[in-house]
Amino acid sequence: MQEKENQDIVKRHNTRQDYSISEPESPKRLGATTRLAGKVAMITGGATGLGRSTAELFAKEGAKVIVTTRNKVIQGTALADSIKQEGGEAIFVQLDVRDEDCWRYSIKEVISKYGKLNILVNNAGVAMGKNIEECSLDEWNMVMDVNSTGVFLGMKHAIEAMKSNGELCSIINISSIDGIVGEPELAAYCASKGAIRLLTKSVALYCGMKGYHIRVNSVHPGFIRTELTEKEGLDRGLTLEQYFEEAVRMHPIGYLGQPTDVAFVNLYLASDESKWVTGSEFVIDGGYTAK
């Protein structure tokens, strides 16, 4: 099995055409430990894409998982059920990350069910493929409300729940390489993801200053095929094939990442293995920002 997987990886490297892959390899194929045993993890935007892969992997590694999403209720509920069928523990909670009352209610539900919260992955996000001249104020506010305000509210209320539980806790904010470098056709998106990057550092410093056992880090994926990146391509008037062929050419490694590539970095940051890591940014981009 391992030899075949290695051959498949080499084949993808040689062909340099991985953009057609839409489904990640299942973490179940890679074996599991109990790196998150006893921990309770809440994942926003958890029904699909990066959030789904992270939820599946966290559950396999022993975490009790809370899958949240605003409007993909069927997918979120199905994912929680699937995790339970595989022997894990998960629940679904509907959450609009823009709404502070929703955050209060959702975290209250988590504490009521599990007695604590150890891990928050702020993964929910939206994209808007428009430049500064095309982007309307309403579109700007929509992107900022989800991508930036949602992360702010999540951290604010998670810290309140985490700070006195006596255990090591971790907040993982999913930003983007577009929060580090600019893209001309992504004005609001770049601004919102850049805000996550620096807010993460500010909150990490604050938690350290206060003596809270809460680490805060940001993760910056490159182009990975998800519903969000597909929408970005369509917003630009490209077919999905055109968009992902273009994306492959921009990555020195020669192929696109998969959601599991990000999930395993999230796993490290969620686990106590990263107990001395805070205020850092983790770039997973196939060499995109090395150019």
C-alpha positions, -999 to 999 in steps of 0.1 A, spaced: 0 0 0 27 25 10 48 17 -22 17 23 -44 11 57 -26 47 67 -32 44 57 -69 12 78 -72 30 108 -56 59 105 -80 35 102 -110 18 134 -100 51 152 -96 62 141 -131 30 149 -149 27 183 -131 -11 180 -135 -28 177 -102 -54 204 -106 -82 179 -115 -81 163 -80 -112 174 -61 -114 149 -33 -86 147 -7 -70 114 2 -87 102 34 -67 106 66 -79 71 75 -54 57 50 -25 72 67 -29 56 101 -38 74 134 -25 80 169 -42 98 197 -25 132 194 -57 150 204 -71 125 230 -93 142 255 -94 175 236 -125 193 224 -122 210 190 -145 235 173 -141 240 136 -159 268 117 -167 262 80 -163 226 89 -187 209 64 -165 210 33 -130 215 20 -102 223 45 -127 223 74 -140 189 66 -105 173 62 -95 189 95 -126 177 113 -121 141 101 -84 141 110 -90 156 145 -117 130 152 -94 102 141 -67 116 164 -91 114 194 -106 148 196 -143 155 203 -152 176 173 -178 203 169 -185 209 132 -200 243 125 -213 260 93 -238 287 86 -258 273 57 -245 239 48 -266 222 75 -271 190 56 -234 185 49 -224 195 84 -249 171 100 -238 143 76 -202 148 85 -208 146 122 -228 114 117 -201 100 95 -175 106 122 -196 89 148 -201 59 125 -163 56 122 -160 55 160 -153 91 166 -172 117 186 -188 147 169 -218 170 169 -230 197 145 -238 232 156 -251 258 131 -231 290 135 -230 323 116 -195 336 124 -206 372 118 -231 371 146 -218 376 182 -249 361 197 -244 329 176 -209 326 190 -222 330 225 -248 303 220 -225 279 201 -197 280 227 -223 276 255 -236 245 237 -200 231 235 -194 237 272 -228 222 281 -220 191 260 -183 185 268 -175 208 297 -147 226 280 -131 239 248 -95 233 239 -92 240 202 -107 265 179 -101 264 141 -113 296 125 -117 282 90 -149 298 77 -142 321 48 -155 337 16 -138 349 -15 -146 378 -39 -126 379 -71 -128 416 -78 -102 444 -79 -104 477 -61 -123 495 -89 -149 467 -93 -155 459 -56 -185 476 -41 -188 486 -5 -214 459 2 -191 433 -13 -161 446 8 -182 445 40 -194 410 32 -159 396 29 -145 415 59 -175 405 81 -169 368 75 -131 366 71 -120 392 97 -148 400 120 -157 363 123 -122 354 134 -122 383 159 -155 372 174 -144 335 175 -112 343 193 -129 367 217 -154 342 229 -131 311 227 -106 328 250 -132 334 275 -141 297 275 -105 285 274 -86 308 298 -95 291 330 -99 255 321 -64 246 333 -54 228 301 -32 237 271 -54 253 244 -49 264 208 -65 288 184 -57 282 147 -67 310 122 -69 300 86 -56 329 66 -41 326 31 -10 333 11 -30 363 -1 -27 375 35 10 377 30 14 388 -7 -10 408 -28 -32 398 -57 -46 425 -80 -80 409 -85 -86 401 -48 -88 435 -31 -112 426 -2 -99 391 2 -63 401 5 -72 428 31 -93 404 51 -67 376 52 -39 401 60 -60 413 89 -62 377 102 -24 375 101 -17 405 123 -47 400 146 -33 365 153 0 380 164 -16 406 186 -38 380 203 -9 356 208 10 384 225 -20 392 246 -26 357 258 11 353 267 10 386 286 -20 375 306 -5 341 314 -32 322 295 -22 288 283 -36 296 249 -15 295 218 -26 314 187 -12 308 152 -22 315 116 -21 291 86 -16 303 51 -26 278 24 -18 283 -13 -41 273 -41 -60 242 -30 -90 230 -49 -120 237 -27 -154 254 -33 -139 287 -23 -111 286 -48 -134 273 -75 -157 304 -69 -126 326 -72 -119 313 -106 -155 316 -118 -156 352 -105 -127 359 -128 -146 345 -158 -124 314 -162 -134 278 -166 -123 256 -137 -98 239 -160 -83 272 -171 -81 284 -135 -64 254 -120 -40 250 -149 -30 286 -143 -27 279 -106 -4 249 -111 20 270 -132 23 295 -103 35 268 -78 72 258 -81 64 223 -67 43 217 -99 10 206 -85 -18 218 -63 -22 210 -26 -50 190 -12 -71 198 19 -53 171 39 -20 190 34 -35 218 55 -52 194 79 -20 179 91 -5 213 98 -36 221 118 -32 188 137 3 198 147 -8 232 159 -38 217 178 -16 191 196 6 197 225 36 189 203 35 226 194 33 238 230 61 264 224 47 277 191 26 309 192 22 341 172 36 322 141 25 319 106 26 286 87 28 288 50 16 257 30 19 268 -6 41 246 -28 67 273 -29 45 300 -42 58 327 -18 94 316 -22 96 333 -56 
